[in-house]
Amino acid sequence: MDQNHLCCQLHHRAIQRNGVTSYDLGIPSRTETGALFRPLTDHSPLHYKKELMQAETSTGRGLKYKRIILKLSGEVLKNPITGDPIDPAVLKRICSQLKEIWGFGMEVGVVVGGGNIFRGLTGKDQGVARSTGDYMGMLATVINSMALMDCLEKMGVVTRVLSAIRMPEVAEPFILRRAVRHLERGRLVIFGAGTGNPYFSTDTTAALRANEIQAEIILKATKVDGIYDKDPAKFPDARKYDELTYMQCLGQRLNVMDSTAFSLCMDNKVPIMVIELNDPEAIKKAVTGEKIGTLVHE
């Protein structure tokens, strides 16, 4: 079979998923990448995908990381004025940043919290049993995951939501090999429903998923531009750290992540970078190696 014939076969096996064109072998389409569909230089579809991604990246910047986990707080989606749990403008801004790094050819996994809708610890204070409250919070993360997926797909980003709690009508079940395969095929993956177990935060989910898919780094997007020795909102003389080791964070009792999540990262040597989500260039700068935020490593 000649290369042009194989190319045409792949083109005609396109399918429609939620209004977004993708290929059953996972090759990004012309509308997804903006690139011209050209003949294969190898009979492997994955070889084509890698070539296409390299071409895309060469038009932008060199990437420092190939596979990442982005941890988003659910509260960043909330409109602080109206109190609406999901602000369309904020959602679009976040998705635009994700689309940009996805377009570079990165393998992107996203973990989003549910604090804009319901937080398990808050429910406990209101008389809701801790386990029940945590499950309610997990369902809130699925709502946020679906909102991100919908916005991303409207932008042409091939997206999959994988839920730790089975709900086949709205999301695929989390299966590690399936998640890795989606990433290898160029799909952005959103991990919903936390770990599927109560008493574990979405920080822990991010650390767990990063270890499982062997991500090179966790980007934790917050309301501040890094880690400080004290609260910069209360203390004008607060000092920002550019880099820290795991042991320095523990010694100074710096609240980077909850203790379970931090231990998972430290034990498995997964670096954490804290960046400011309100900076529209923050995620791109982080993945291209520019100096930004605070890096925590061994």
BELTAFEN-V724509 format. One record per backbone hydrogen bond with DSSP energy under -1.0 kcal/mol. NH is the residue of the N-H (numbers start at 1). CO is the residue of the C=O. Records with the same first field share a line. If there is no record, write none. Layout:
BEGIN
NH = CO, CO
END
This chain:
BEGIN
6 = 2
7 = 3
8 = 4
9 = 5
10 = 6
11 = 7
12 = 8
15 = 22
17 = 20
20 = 17
22 = 15
26 = 23
33 = 29
34 = 30
48 = 44
49 = 45
50 = 46
51 = 47
52 = 48
53 = 49
54 = 50
55 = 51
56 = 52
57 = 53
58 = 54
60 = 57
64 = 287
68 = 107
69 = 217
70 = 109
71 = 219
72 = 111
76 = 73
77 = 74
78 = 75
79 = 84
83 = 79
87 = 77
91 = 87
92 = 88
93 = 89
94 = 90
95 = 91
96 = 92
97 = 93
98 = 94
99 = 95
100 = 96
101 = 97
102 = 98
103 = 99
105 = 102
106 = 101
107 = 66
109 = 68
110 = 189
111 = 70
113 = 72
117 = 114
118 = 114
123 = 119
124 = 120
125 = 121
127 = 124
128 = 123
133 = 129
134 = 130
135 = 131
136 = 132
137 = 133
138 = 134
139 = 135
140 = 136
141 = 137
142 = 138
143 = 139
144 = 140
145 = 141
146 = 142
147 = 143
148 = 144
149 = 145
150 = 146
151 = 147
152 = 148
153 = 149
154 = 150
156 = 153
157 = 152
160 = 188
162 = 190
163 = 172
164 = 192
170 = 167
171 = 167
172 = 161
174 = 163
179 = 175
180 = 176
181 = 177
182 = 178
183 = 179
184 = 180
185 = 181
186 = 183
187 = 182
188 = 158
189 = 108
190 = 160
191 = 110
192 = 162
196 = 193
205 = 201
206 = 202
207 = 203
208 = 204
209 = 205
210 = 206
211 = 207
212 = 208
213 = 209
215 = 210
216 = 67
218 = 271
219 = 69
220 = 273
221 = 71
222 = 275
229 = 239
234 = 231
235 = 231
238 = 235
241 = 227
244 = 295
246 = 297
249 = 245
250 = 246
251 = 247
252 = 248
254 = 249
256 = 254
262 = 258
263 = 259
264 = 260
265 = 261
266 = 262
267 = 263
268 = 264
270 = 265
272 = 296
273 = 218
274 = 294
275 = 220
277 = 222
282 = 279
285 = 281
286 = 282
287 = 283
288 = 284
290 = 285
294 = 274
295 = 242
296 = 272
297 = 244
END
